[in-house]
Every structure is written in structure tokens, then in C-alpha cells.
Amino acid sequence: MKKNILIVGASSGIGLELARQLHPTHNVYAVSRQPGLLSEMGIPHFPLDVTDAFTPPEGLPEALHGLVYCPGSINLKPFKMLSVETFQEDLDLNFTGLLRTLKAFLPRMADGSSLVFFSTVAVGSGMPFHTSVAAAKGAIEGFARALAAEYAPKIRVNVVAPSLVDTPLASRLLNNETKQEKMAERHPLKRVGKPEDIAAMAAFLLSDQSGWVTGQVMGVDGGISSLNIS
């Protein structure tokens, strides 16, 4: 049986790559503000903005076997330059949007289904200029563990925590060769992440192969969170 997988924020970056990986073997459904390349891939797309109240679009299946929440931000500035409103905006996109999504779709999750969220390596490893994104993603990690405990064994809940990934969201951090080399050098594996790296972990967490994994934060970060090779 093909699983019904809903990807929220599937129009670019990691979400788009995950849709590409899953499409041949699953029934993939995508919701995001814009369709991007999804239409060309033949993946059903439904317009939706998680930063505002919404109801589930008509046409989505009543039973879901996997849900992935991809929307996020990279707002790297010194704390003194960040307003309270900026923290609230980042929290709304990264975390409150996730809450809206789950309120809408959690009733559709079948027994044995899997939820996958995204955090950042900066939650577990303090990094300067990451206060806003680390606060928002830190909320996701704590929430995911509590949700995993509450819904076990019916629903598994896990989080993927990447380091820097070469996506449109991170383009300003990698927009020239010098920046790319500098960012790669920070990681023990001497490169930044690719969307394929992160999507592969998300696909694993959606699969039956991860059937004994829940409440976990999986680091996919080139070793930067746990290895010191300086």
C-alpha cells in the first residue's frame, strides 16, 4: 500500500527534494504558498499559508500516514539588532504555524503514522547571532518530545536538526565562493549540507524502517555538533 504523505512547505529546498524522493513510491500531497516546481512533477498542490488560520483544503485524503513540516527561517543577527516583533515572527512561522498545521491534520493521522519536524544544530550548540532561530526551533524540539510521549504508540514524532544546507533559504550565506569555502571548513566533513542529505533522513523517519524511533532529534550536520577537530 502506498502511504499518503503530506509535506507542508514543499515548494523549495528540503521540502521539494523530499517530495522528489518520495513521489515514485508514495502518494505525496503538498501545501505551501506557491506551487513552485511541484506542478511539473505531477504532485498535487494546495495553496496554504501557515501563518494565518486555515482549514484543511478540500481534496486531501482523510487518512494520512506521514506529515512533514518544513517552513522555517534563518534570521542571523546580533541580539541587540533583533526586535521582539522579529522573535514573534520567527516563532509564528517556525512553531505556531506547526501548531496550526497539527490542529488541522492530526485527526487524520492513521495508526502507525509519522510526524517529522525540523530544528537546527544551533539549539544544541550555542552559536552567536542565532538567538531568534534557536528560540523558535528549541520550542519545536521540546514540543516534539512531549507530543511523541503523548501519542505513542499510535503516532511517532521526530525532529531533524541540520547544520547549514545549500537551499534558497540559505542563499545569502553561500552566495560566493569565499563564503562557501569558509562554511564548508567549519564542518568536520568539509562541506555544507545538500537538500538530499536532509531529505534522506526525513524519508527514513517516515518509513517503516524507523518504526522503533520516536521522540528523537536527529543531527544531520556534517559532524559539527559533536566533533571538535580544530
DRENZA-965268 format. One record per residue (C-alpha): x, y, z. Coordinates in nm, 4 decimals, always signed. Example, Ala and Ser with C-alpha at 12.3 -4.5 7.8 and 13.67 -1.06 7.14 Angstrom:
{east: +1.2300 | north: -0.4500 | up: +0.7800}
{east: +1.3670 | north: -0.1060 | up: +0.7140}
END
This chain:
{east: +0.0000 | north: +0.0000 | up: +0.0000}
{east: +0.1267 | north: +0.3444 | up: -0.0907}
{east: +0.1412 | north: +0.5808 | up: +0.2031}
{east: -0.0278 | north: +0.9206 | up: +0.1936}
{east: +0.2380 | north: +1.1774 | up: +0.2842}
{east: +0.1611 | north: +1.5454 | up: +0.3386}
{east: +0.4539 | north: +1.7860 | up: +0.3033}
{east: +0.3943 | north: +2.1362 | up: +0.4345}
{east: +0.6277 | north: +2.3839 | up: +0.2648}
{east: +0.7196 | north: +2.1557 | up: -0.0230}
{east: +0.7755 | north: +2.4134 | up: -0.2950}
{east: +1.1508 | north: +2.4648 | up: -0.2464}
{east: +1.4628 | north: +2.3489 | up: -0.0674}
{east: +1.4427 | north: +2.0424 | up: +0.1543}
{east: +1.0665 | north: +2.0074 | up: +0.1159}
{east: +1.0919 | north: +1.9989 | up: -0.2619}
{east: +1.3731 | north: +1.7440 | up: -0.2526}
{east: +1.1774 | north: +1.5261 | up: -0.0121}
{east: +0.8748 | north: +1.5399 | up: -0.2428}
{east: +1.1016 | north: +1.4369 | up: -0.5316}
{east: +1.2412 | north: +1.1410 | up: -0.3362}
{east: +0.9036 | north: +1.0163 | up: -0.2128}
{east: +0.6917 | north: +1.0746 | up: -0.5223}
{east: +0.7802 | north: +0.7493 | up: -0.7066}
{east: +0.6711 | north: +0.5246 | up: -0.4176}
{east: +0.4175 | north: +0.7268 | up: -0.2170}
{east: +0.1090 | north: +0.9404 | up: -0.2622}
{east: +0.2625 | north: +1.2808 | up: -0.1956}
{east: +0.0499 | north: +1.5875 | up: -0.1285}
{east: +0.1968 | north: +1.9344 | up: -0.0935}
{east: +0.0730 | north: +2.2516 | up: +0.0713}
{east: +0.2567 | north: +2.5820 | up: +0.0505}
{east: +0.2059 | north: +2.9413 | up: -0.0537}
{east: +0.3230 | north: +2.8799 | up: -0.4100}
{east: +0.3449 | north: +2.5574 | up: -0.6151}
{east: +0.6959 | north: +2.6135 | up: -0.7498}
{east: +0.8090 | north: +2.3090 | up: -0.9460}
{east: +0.5544 | north: +2.0746 | up: -0.7906}
{east: +0.3102 | north: +2.1037 | up: -1.0803}
{east: +0.5763 | north: +1.9902 | up: -1.3264}
{east: +0.6408 | north: +1.6875 | up: -1.1044}
{east: +0.2751 | north: +1.5888 | up: -1.1029}
{east: +0.2396 | north: +1.6312 | up: -0.7253}
{east: -0.0978 | north: +1.7663 | up: -0.6083}
{east: -0.0502 | north: +2.1129 | up: -0.4582}
{east: -0.2882 | north: +2.3075 | up: -0.2370}
{east: -0.2264 | north: +2.6768 | up: -0.1553}
{east: -0.1983 | north: +2.7385 | up: +0.2167}
{east: -0.0354 | north: +2.9954 | up: +0.4467}
{east: +0.0515 | north: +2.8524 | up: +0.7884}
{east: +0.0981 | north: +3.1995 | up: +0.9387}
{east: -0.2792 | north: +3.2535 | up: +0.9332}
{east: -0.5774 | north: +3.0480 | up: +1.0474}
{east: -0.6849 | north: +2.7876 | up: +0.7912}
{east: -0.8989 | north: +2.4821 | up: +0.7394}
{east: -0.7735 | north: +2.1731 | up: +0.5553}
{east: -0.8096 | north: +2.2193 | up: +0.1774}
{east: -1.0619 | north: +2.0004 | up: +0.0010}
{east: -0.9078 | north: +1.7172 | up: -0.1980}
{east: -0.6618 | north: +1.5920 | up: +0.0608}
{east: -0.7042 | north: +1.2307 | up: +0.1784}
{east: -0.8904 | north: +1.1647 | up: +0.5009}
{east: -0.6157 | north: +0.9276 | up: +0.6179}
{east: -0.2524 | north: +1.0385 | up: +0.6345}
{east: +0.0451 | north: +0.8152 | up: +0.7105}
{east: +0.3070 | north: +1.0876 | up: +0.7297}
{east: +0.3285 | north: +1.4635 | up: +0.7778}
{east: +0.6392 | north: +1.6778 | up: +0.7376}
{east: +0.6519 | north: +2.0430 | up: +0.8438}
{east: +0.9229 | north: +2.2314 | up: +0.6514}
{east: +0.8568 | north: +2.6097 | up: +0.6863}
{east: +1.1394 | north: +2.7895 | up: +0.8608}
{east: +1.3598 | north: +3.0956 | up: +0.8742}
{east: +1.7274 | north: +3.1854 | up: +0.9049}
{east: +1.7391 | north: +3.5226 | up: +1.0770}
{east: +2.1002 | north: +3.5674 | up: +1.1841}
{east: +2.1629 | north: +3.8997 | up: +1.3571}
{east: +2.3123 | north: +4.0195 | up: +1.6861}
{east: +2.0560 | north: +4.0071 | up: +1.9656}
{east: +2.0704 | north: +4.3852 | up: +2.0101}
{east: +1.9547 | north: +4.4285 | up: +1.6492}
{east: +1.6556 | north: +4.1967 | up: +1.6839}
{east: +1.3209 | north: +4.3378 | up: +1.7914}
{east: +1.0662 | north: +4.1493 | up: +1.9975}
{east: +0.8459 | north: +4.1574 | up: +1.6877}
{east: +1.1143 | north: +3.9703 | up: +1.4915}
{east: +1.1249 | north: +3.6983 | up: +1.7548}
{east: +0.7466 | north: +3.6750 | up: +1.7358}
{east: +0.7523 | north: +3.6497 | up: +1.3548}
{east: +1.0130 | north: +3.3728 | up: +1.3604}
{east: +0.8216 | north: +3.1889 | up: +1.6314}
{east: +0.4991 | north: +3.2193 | up: +1.4332}
{east: +0.6447 | north: +3.0713 | up: +1.1145}
{east: +0.8558 | north: +2.8011 | up: +1.2744}
{east: +0.6451 | north: +2.6926 | up: +1.5706}
{east: +0.2969 | north: +2.8442 | up: +1.5819}
{east: +0.2476 | north: +2.7519 | up: +1.2166}
{east: +0.3322 | north: +2.3956 | up: +1.3148}
{east: +0.0658 | north: +2.4088 | up: +1.5855}
{east: -0.1932 | north: +2.5325 | up: +1.3342}
{east: -0.0936 | north: +2.2527 | up: +1.0987}
{east: -0.1272 | north: +1.9821 | up: +1.3621}
{east: -0.4607 | north: +2.1139 | up: +1.4865}
{east: -0.5860 | north: +2.0821 | up: +1.1285}
{east: -0.4330 | north: +1.7477 | up: +1.0306}
{east: -0.3557 | north: +1.5448 | up: +1.3425}
{east: -0.7078 | north: +1.3945 | up: +1.3441}
{east: -0.6280 | north: +1.2429 | up: +1.0032}
{east: -0.3116 | north: +1.0628 | up: +1.1131}
{east: -0.3529 | north: +0.6859 | up: +1.0885}
{east: -0.2230 | north: +0.4369 | up: +1.3432}
{east: +0.1484 | north: +0.3850 | up: +1.2861}
{east: +0.1925 | north: +0.7213 | up: +1.1142}
{east: +0.4944 | north: +0.9501 | up: +1.1458}
{east: +0.5429 | north: +1.3229 | up: +1.2018}
{east: +0.8718 | north: +1.4893 | up: +1.1049}
{east: +0.9703 | north: +1.8434 | up: +1.2035}
{east: +1.2885 | north: +2.0465 | up: +1.1503}
{east: +1.5135 | north: +2.2174 | up: +1.4020}
{east: +1.8704 | north: +2.3441 | up: +1.3770}
{east: +2.2095 | north: +2.2441 | up: +1.5112}
{east: +2.2126 | north: +2.5836 | up: +1.6889}
{east: +1.9627 | north: +2.4608 | up: +1.9501}
{east: +2.2058 | north: +2.2077 | up: +2.0957}
{east: +2.5239 | north: +2.4054 | up: +2.0200}
{east: +2.5216 | north: +2.7712 | up: +2.1182}
{east: +2.6109 | north: +2.9883 | up: +1.8197}
{east: +2.6330 | north: +3.3671 | up: +1.8055}
{east: +2.3651 | north: +3.5557 | up: +1.6111}
{east: +2.1259 | north: +3.2564 | up: +1.6284}
{east: +1.9100 | north: +3.3691 | up: +1.9229}
{east: +1.5855 | north: +3.4066 | up: +1.7285}
{east: +1.6021 | north: +3.0903 | up: +1.5192}
{east: +1.7370 | north: +2.8862 | up: +1.8120}
{east: +1.4499 | north: +3.0041 | up: +2.0322}
{east: +1.1887 | north: +2.9110 | up: +1.7704}
{east: +1.3436 | north: +2.5766 | up: +1.6842}
{east: +1.4087 | north: +2.4992 | up: +2.0510}
{east: +1.0354 | north: +2.5235 | up: +2.1060}
{east: +0.9883 | north: +2.2631 | up: +1.8334}
{east: +1.2293 | north: +2.0180 | up: +1.9970}
{east: +1.0648 | north: +2.0363 | up: +2.3390}
{east: +0.7185 | north: +2.0198 | up: +2.1884}
{east: +0.8079 | north: +1.7197 | up: +1.9711}
{east: +0.9330 | north: +1.5136 | up: +2.2641}
{east: +0.6203 | north: +1.5858 | up: +2.4664}
{east: +0.3956 | north: +1.5124 | up: +2.1680}
{east: +0.5796 | north: +1.1864 | up: +2.0995}
{east: +0.5167 | north: +1.0742 | up: +2.4577}
{east: +0.1519 | north: +1.1729 | up: +2.4409}
{east: +0.0728 | north: +0.9963 | up: +2.1130}
{east: +0.2826 | north: +0.6807 | up: +2.1477}
{east: +0.2338 | north: +0.4162 | up: +2.0216}
{east: -0.0151 | north: +0.5448 | up: +1.7626}
{east: +0.1991 | north: +0.8231 | up: +1.6115}
{east: +0.5763 | north: +0.8625 | up: +1.6006}
{east: +0.7240 | north: +1.2128 | up: +1.6265}
{east: +1.0830 | north: +1.3003 | up: +1.5390}
{east: +1.2909 | north: +1.6058 | up: +1.4531}
{east: +1.5761 | north: +1.6557 | up: +1.2076}
{east: +1.8363 | north: +1.9125 | up: +1.3164}
{east: +2.0597 | north: +2.0165 | up: +1.0242}
{east: +2.3536 | north: +2.2494 | up: +1.0067}
{east: +2.3818 | north: +2.4869 | up: +0.7098}
{east: +2.2202 | north: +2.3436 | up: +0.3958}
{east: +2.2573 | north: +2.4783 | up: +0.0429}
{east: +1.8966 | north: +2.5868 | up: -0.0167}
{east: +1.7344 | north: +2.9105 | up: -0.1363}
{east: +1.6701 | north: +2.9985 | up: +0.2291}
{east: +2.0459 | north: +2.9975 | up: +0.2966}
{east: +2.1489 | north: +3.1593 | up: -0.0318}
{east: +2.2825 | north: +3.4818 | up: +0.1201}
{east: +2.5178 | north: +3.2782 | up: +0.3396}
{east: +2.6589 | north: +3.0895 | up: +0.0399}
{east: +2.6372 | north: +3.3412 | up: -0.2431}
{east: +3.0072 | north: +3.3435 | up: -0.3327}
{east: +3.2969 | north: +3.1000 | up: -0.3380}
{east: +3.4696 | north: +3.2503 | up: -0.0343}
{east: +3.1621 | north: +3.2079 | up: +0.1828}
{east: +3.1107 | north: +2.8542 | up: +0.0562}
{east: +3.4672 | north: +2.7546 | up: +0.1400}
{east: +3.4530 | north: +2.9181 | up: +0.4833}
{east: +3.1255 | north: +2.7482 | up: +0.5741}
{east: +3.2474 | north: +2.4109 | up: +0.4464}
{east: +3.5667 | north: +2.4385 | up: +0.6520}
{east: +3.3665 | north: +2.4755 | up: +0.9760}
{east: +3.2303 | north: +2.1226 | up: +0.9379}
{east: +3.4365 | north: +1.8089 | up: +1.0089}
{east: +3.3128 | north: +1.6600 | up: +0.6792}
{east: +3.4355 | north: +1.9754 | up: +0.4999}
{east: +3.1198 | north: +2.0633 | up: +0.3132}
{east: +2.7836 | north: +2.2193 | up: +0.3773}
{east: +2.4711 | north: +2.0100 | up: +0.3600}
{east: +2.2733 | north: +1.9314 | up: +0.0485}
{east: +1.8926 | north: +1.9106 | up: +0.0409}
{east: +1.9370 | north: +1.5427 | up: -0.0450}
{east: +2.1187 | north: +1.4808 | up: +0.2854}
{east: +1.8350 | north: +1.6162 | up: +0.4958}
{east: +1.5529 | north: +1.4788 | up: +0.2826}
{east: +1.7022 | north: +1.1303 | up: +0.3079}
{east: +1.6808 | north: +1.1423 | up: +0.6882}
{east: +1.3229 | north: +1.2708 | up: +0.6740}
{east: +1.2324 | north: +0.9910 | up: +0.4318}
{east: +1.3841 | north: +0.7358 | up: +0.6702}
{east: +1.1826 | north: +0.8735 | up: +0.9627}
{east: +0.8654 | north: +0.8441 | up: +0.7553}
{east: +0.9401 | north: +0.4853 | up: +0.6609}
{east: +0.8685 | north: +0.1591 | up: +0.8395}
{east: +1.2444 | north: +0.1137 | up: +0.8746}
{east: +1.2324 | north: +0.3709 | up: +1.1565}
{east: +0.9381 | north: +0.2011 | up: +1.3251}
{east: +1.1172 | north: +0.1883 | up: +1.6631}
{east: +1.2276 | north: +0.5536 | up: +1.6562}
{east: +1.0270 | north: +0.8288 | up: +1.8241}
{east: +1.0920 | north: +1.1366 | up: +2.0355}
{east: +1.4361 | north: +1.1840 | up: +1.8802}
{east: +1.6278 | north: +1.4834 | up: +1.7470}
{east: +1.8443 | north: +1.3519 | up: +1.4639}
{east: +2.1524 | north: +1.5592 | up: +1.3864}
{east: +2.2404 | north: +1.5723 | up: +1.0169}
{east: +2.5108 | north: +1.8329 | up: +1.0373}
{east: +2.8440 | north: +1.7204 | up: +0.8942}
{east: +2.9636 | north: +1.6404 | up: +1.2452}
{east: +2.9690 | north: +1.9999 | up: +1.3672}
{east: +2.7510 | north: +1.9380 | up: +1.6737}
{east: +2.9612 | north: +1.6616 | up: +1.8241}
{east: +3.3134 | north: +1.6684 | up: +1.6783}
{east: +3.5886 | north: +1.9159 | up: +1.7560}
{east: +3.8716 | north: +1.8780 | up: +1.5057}
{east: +4.0300 | north: +2.2207 | up: +1.5427}
END
